[in-house]
């Protein structure tokens, strides 16, 4: 259709009766109905955050003994995370980057299978070896998605603030021989 032109429409019924009408484009005295696009909601992507670890083992905390922590995690996004990710505890990590802490050789961690958007969980993590190295004043950090496998809105909120822990030094345990 071309604006300013006149067109004819012919209607024919099954008995052969015809009716013809003419119309002009655009139709005079008609206000066109605006087409309104319905906005769609774009969900906020998954974004995992972590709180400061909480020591749940009863003091005194002695070197080379297992120690337990609880760590709160939250998915502040609207998209569910339905793939496994890990939450780690780091004792005196030598390197801390803005978006991650390198995983040490013997980490203390817990696997999480999923977390819905807008929800939180409290994860319990046990470090079987506990504290080693003889220092009394220690720093413990926690990190969510430590292997960085979840696509998130931000990776800069995956590391907690540190927790100060006072540790009682102990002698290095002597390994017991394993039977043949």
N, C-alpha and C positions, 0 to 999 in steps of 0.2 A: 504494500500500500504506500502511496505517495501523498504527502500532505498537499492539500489544495486541489485534488482531483475528485471527480465524481465517479462512483462505482454503482453498478446495478447487480442486484441479487435476484435470482429467479428460483422460486420454490415450486416443485412439481410433486403432486401426490400420486398415489398408485393408480387412480382413475384417469390421470392425464390433465387434471385441472391445474392451471398455472397461476402464479401470483408474482408480480415483479415490483420491486421497490428500488429506489435510488438512495444513495447516501454519499455524503461528502466527508473526506478525511481532513482534519479531525471533525467529529460530529459537532455541529453548532449548538450552543447553549448547554453543553455538558462539561462539567468540571471533571477532569480525569482523577481517578482514585489513585493516590500515591501508593507505591509499593513499599511496604515497610519490611525490612529484613528483621527477623526475630533474632536477637542476639543469643549466641550460645555460650554456655559457661565453659571456660577453659579451666580445668582444675589446676590447683597449685601443685607442682610436682612434689614427689616424696622428698623429705628433708629430715634426716635423722640428727637428733641432738642428744647430748649426754650431760648428766649431772655429775657432781663431784662424788668420788667413791666414798662409801661409808664403811668403816672397819666394824665387822660384826663379831670377830673373834674376841674373846675375853682377855684383856691385858693381865699380866705382862706378856708382851709379844716377844718371843724368844727366837733367836736365829735358828735356821734349819728346821723349824717346825711349821707345819701347814698353817695357813692363815686365810680367813674368808673375808670377802668384801661384798657389798651390795652396790649396784650401780643403777640409777634410773635412766631410762632411755625414752625418747619421745619421737614420733613421726609428726612433725609440725605441718607437713604437707597434707594434701587431700587425696593423694594417690597411694593406694596400698602397696606395701613392699611384700611380695609373695615369693621371694627367693631367699635362701639361707644367707646370713651374714654373721659376722663375729663381733663380739664385744671383748676387749682385752684390758688387762691390768698391767701397768708398767711400773716397775720399782726402780727408781733412780735412772730413768732413761738417759743415755749419753747424748742423744740428738732428739730435738723436738722441732718439727717444721710447722708452719702455720696450718697446714691441712692434714698432717699425719705424723705419727711416730713410727720409725722403723720397727718391725716386729723382731724381738730378740730370739736367740736360739731355743730358749725354754720358756715360752710365754704361758701366762695364766689367762685363760679365755673361756668363753661360753658361746656356743652356737645358738642363734635365734632363727627359727624357721620362717617367721613372718611378723609383720606389725601393720595394722590398719592405719590409714590416714587419720590424723587427729587423736591418736591414742598413745598411751604410755605403758611401759612395763618396768618392773624392777627385776634385774638380773643378779643372781648370786654367782660369784666366781671364787673358786678355791685355788690358791697357789700352793701346790703340794710341797715345794721346796721352801717356800716362804722367803724370808730375808736372808741374804748372805753377804759377806764382805766386811763385817766388823764395824761398820758405821752405826752410830747410835741414832742420829737424827736422819730420817729417811723421807723421801718424797714419793708419793704414789699418784700416778695419773691413770685415767681410764680413757678408752677410745672406742667409739662405735664405728662399725664398718671398717675395721682395721685393715682388711685386705682390699678395700676400696672397690668392691664389686657392685654396689648399689648406685644407680644413677640418681643424683640428688640435685636439688636446687642450689645448695651450697655445701662445700666440703670444709669450710672454715669453722664450723661449729661442732666438729666431731671429736674434739679433744676436751677433756674436763679441766677444771682448775685442779691444782694439786692438793693432796691431803698430807699433812704432816703426821708421821708415825714415829714414836720412840720405840727403839728395839733394844732388847737386852742381848749383849754379845754372848756367844756360846762357842765351845770348841767345835771344830769341824768334825762331823761324825765319821767314824771309821767304817768303811763299807764292810758288810758281812760277806763272806765267801758264798758263792752259789754252789749248791750240790752238783755233782757230776751227773 
